[in-house]
Structure formats: structure tokens, C-alpha cells
């Protein structure tokens, strides 16, 4: 079971996330901020105010928005792969 163990705001819509699997890195969530629950997070002041929930083991915001830890891990791996392809 994938869990977020730590997270830190980096810049813009980027969060550095640490998983219980040992994986870690920056995840850019800008493209994922759509729909009623995520719309308020487009305001960077709101976006920055997340925490790691000890109950859900992922990042959550005060409006109850959250991303599944599996989604965050998949995004991290996808973005790493895209960055490698782009740097060739």
C-alpha cells in the first residue's frame, strides 16, 4: 500500500513528496487542478496550505480536497519519464 509520509511545498503547483516505498520527488499538480473540489487550489495561497493526513496517508487541504497517494506516485513517475525523454 502506497502512502505519503512527508510533503513540502516547492513552488508554483509543485510539491516534494516522500512515499513509504522509498520513492520521493517533485510532483507538478497544476494540470490536475480541475473540477469543483480542486478549483479553489488554483489560488496559490490556498494550494500552499496542505498537510499530510495521518488518517488518509496523503496530502489534504482544508476544503477536504486530496489526491490518492497512488495518483501522486504515478504522476511523479510519469513526470520523471517525460523529463528524461525531453532531455535526450
Order of alpha helices (4+ residues) and beta strands (2+ residues): beta-beta-beta-alpha-alpha-beta-beta-alpha
